[in-house]
Amino acid sequence: MIGEAIARNALLLGLFALISTAIIAGTFLGSKEKIQQNIRIAEEQALLEIIPRSQHNNSMLDDAYTIADQDLLGLRFEKNYYIARKDDIPVAVIFPATARDGYSGDIDMIIGINVNGSVAGVRVLSHRETPGLGDAIDRKKSAWIDSFTGKSLVNPSIDQWKVKKDKGIFDQFTGATITPRAVTNTVLQSLQYFEKHQHELLKKQHHASDNTVGISGVISYGES
């Protein structure tokens, strides 16, 4: 009797452990899928802020290709760039770029460039610039970042791609010049990269991407 009771209890405990493990595993897999889905939605929203749906009809997240330029884009590791197409014809490219000379460190951005070489839009993804000063590069804080939209290598001329303090056309911030200077220079360098590599970038053919590199960065703030 005692042996049967022990065996029965052991069986019940084993069954309970098995069920608990299955529940935990199912919950984990479900949560992981949900997290991945949320990340994809957030990434798509970031891209759509630069190239809205009205300007393309492909899935930019699935039209992604890796890039690792360090000289002009300032990337520290491989990331994705994205092609926006209208009826399979490229209309714009969205690059990742990093300004390494921000006041408080790296400033990670995505920069959209139309096929005609003009800026479609810029968004800062991650930075540690001073709240109330350098953080005006964030679109949620000010519209300053929109001053690049429509600009190109010929409008303005290269020597005007500077903040006003450096005799350029772009505003700096009160008490903060280093941050806008860094962003302005990185946007210029992205245009120069596009001009240099436009043909090879746009000849990429649409394919389903697993987007393992993705858009990196969550906006964070830090005191200088």
C-alpha positions in Angstrom: 0.0 0.0 0.0 2.8 2.5 0.9 4.7 1.6 -2.2 1.6 2.1 -4.4 0.9 5.5 -2.7 4.5 6.6 -3.3 4.3 5.5 -6.9 0.9 7.2 -7.4 2.2 10.5 -5.9 5.4 10.3 -8.0 3.2 9.9 -11.1 1.0 12.8 -10.1 4.0 15.0 -9.4 5.6 14.1 -12.7 2.4 14.8 -14.6 2.0 18.2 -12.8 5.6 19.1 -13.7 5.0 18.1 -17.3 1.8 20.2 -17.5 3.5 23.2 -15.8 6.4 23.0 -18.3 4.0 22.9 -21.2 2.1 25.9 -20.0 5.3 27.9 -19.4 6.7 27.0 -22.8 3.4 27.9 -24.5 3.2 31.2 -22.7 6.9 32.0 -23.6 6.3 31.2 -27.3 3.2 33.2 -27.3 4.9 36.2 -25.6 7.9 35.9 -28.0 5.6 36.0 -31.1 3.7 39.0 -29.6 7.0 40.8 -28.9 8.2 40.2 -32.4 4.9 41.3 -33.9 5.1 44.5 -31.8 8.6 45.2 -32.9 7.6 44.8 -36.5 4.7 47.2 -36.1 7.0 49.8 -34.4 9.6 49.5 -37.1 7.0 49.8 -39.9 5.6 52.9 -38.2 9.1 54.5 -38.1 9.5 53.9 -41.8 6.0 55.2 -42.6 6.8 58.5 -40.9 9.3 59.1 -43.6 7.7 57.4 -46.6 3.9 57.4 -46.1 1.7 54.7 -47.6 0.4 57.1 -50.3 3.9 57.2 -51.8 4.6 53.5 -52.1 2.7 50.2 -52.3 5.3 47.6 -51.2 6.2 46.4 -47.7 9.4 48.2 -46.9 10.2 45.9 -44.1 10.2 43.0 -46.6 12.3 45.0 -49.0 15.3 45.2 -46.7 19.0 44.7 -47.5 22.0 44.8 -45.3 24.5 47.7 -45.2 27.6 48.3 -43.2 29.2 51.6 -44.3 31.4 53.2 -41.7 32.8 56.2 -43.5 29.8 58.2 -44.6 26.9 56.6 -42.7 28.9 56.1 -39.6 27.5 52.6 -38.8 29.3 50.6 -36.1 27.7 47.3 -37.2 25.6 45.9 -40.0 22.0 47.2 -40.3 19.2 47.2 -42.8 18.3 49.7 -45.4 14.9 49.7 -47.0 13.6 50.4 -50.5 10.2 52.0 -51.1 8.6 51.1 -54.4 5.5 52.2 -56.3 4.3 49.4 -58.7 7.7 47.7 -58.3 9.6 50.9 -59.3 11.9 52.3 -56.6 10.8 55.7 -55.3 13.0 56.1 -52.2 15.5 54.5 -49.9 15.7 54.7 -46.1 19.2 54.4 -44.6 20.3 53.9 -41.1 23.0 56.3 -40.1 24.9 57.2 -37.0 26.3 60.6 -36.0 29.3 59.6 -33.9 30.1 63.2 -32.8 27.0 64.0 -30.8 27.5 66.0 -27.6 26.8 62.9 -25.4 27.7 60.1 -27.9 26.2 58.4 -30.8 23.0 59.6 -32.4 21.2 56.9 -34.4 18.9 57.9 -37.2 17.1 56.7 -40.3 17.2 59.0 -43.3 14.9 58.7 -46.3 16.2 59.8 -49.7 14.1 60.0 -52.8 15.4 58.7 -56.1 15.9 62.3 -57.3 18.4 62.8 -54.5 16.3 64.9 -52.2 15.7 64.1 -48.5 12.3 62.5 -47.9 12.6 62.7 -44.1 14.8 62.1 -41.1 14.0 60.6 -37.7 16.2 60.1 -34.7 15.9 56.7 -33.2 18.3 56.8 -30.3 20.4 59.5 -28.5 21.6 60.6 -25.1 21.6 64.3 -25.7 20.7 66.7 -22.9 17.0 67.0 -22.2 15.8 70.6 -22.9 18.8 71.4 -25.1 20.1 68.8 -27.6 17.0 66.6 -27.4 15.3 69.0 -29.8 16.5 66.7 -32.6 13.7 64.3 -31.5 10.6 64.9 -33.7 8.4 64.5 -30.5 10.3 67.5 -29.0 10.4 69.9 -32.0 10.0 70.1 -35.7 13.6 71.0 -36.3 14.4 67.7 -37.9 11.9 68.5 -40.7 14.2 71.3 -41.9 16.1 68.7 -44.0 13.0 67.5 -45.9 13.3 68.4 -49.6 16.9 69.4 -49.3 19.6 67.9 -51.6 23.3 68.2 -52.6 22.3 71.1 -54.8 19.7 72.7 -52.6 21.4 74.1 -50.7 25.0 74.1 -52.0 27.5 71.9 -50.2 29.1 74.8 -48.4 25.7 75.7 -46.9 25.1 72.3 -45.3 26.0 73.7 -41.9 24.3 75.2 -38.9 24.0 79.0 -39.1 26.8 79.5 -36.5 29.1 77.9 -39.1 27.7 80.1 -41.9 25.2 77.5 -43.1 21.4 77.6 -43.4 20.3 75.2 -40.6 19.3 76.5 -37.2 21.2 75.5 -34.1 19.6 75.3 -30.7 20.0 77.8 -27.9 22.8 76.6 -25.8 23.4 73.6 -28.0 25.3 73.7 -31.3 27.2 70.4 -31.3 24.1 68.2 -31.5 22.5 69.9 -34.5 25.9 70.2 -36.2 26.4 66.4 -35.9 23.0 65.6 -37.3 23.3 68.1 -40.2 26.7 66.6 -41.2 25.4 63.1 -41.0 22.4 63.9 -43.2 24.8 65.5 -45.7 27.0 62.4 -45.7 24.0 60.2 -46.3 23.1 62.2 -49.4 26.7 61.8 -50.6 26.6 58.1 -49.9 23.4 57.8 -52.0 24.9 59.8 -54.8 27.9 57.5 -54.9 26.1 54.2 -54.6 22.6 54.9 -56.0 22.8 52.4 -58.9 23.9 49.5 -56.8 21.5 50.3 -54.0 18.4 50.6 -56.3 19.1 47.5 -58.5 18.4 45.2 -55.5 15.4 43.0 -56.3 12.5 42.6 -54.0 12.6 39.5 -51.8 11.1 38.4 -48.5 13.6 39.4 -45.8 13.7 37.9 -42.3 14.7 41.4 -41.1 17.1 39.9 -38.6 19.1 43.2 -38.4 16.1 45.5 -38.2 15.9 49.1 -37.2 17.9 49.5 -34.0 17.3 51.9 -31.2 14.8 53.0 -28.6 14.8 56.7 -27.8 16.6 57.3 -24.6 17.7 60.4 -22.8 20.6 61.3 -20.6 22.2 64.2 -18.9 25.4 65.5 -20.4 
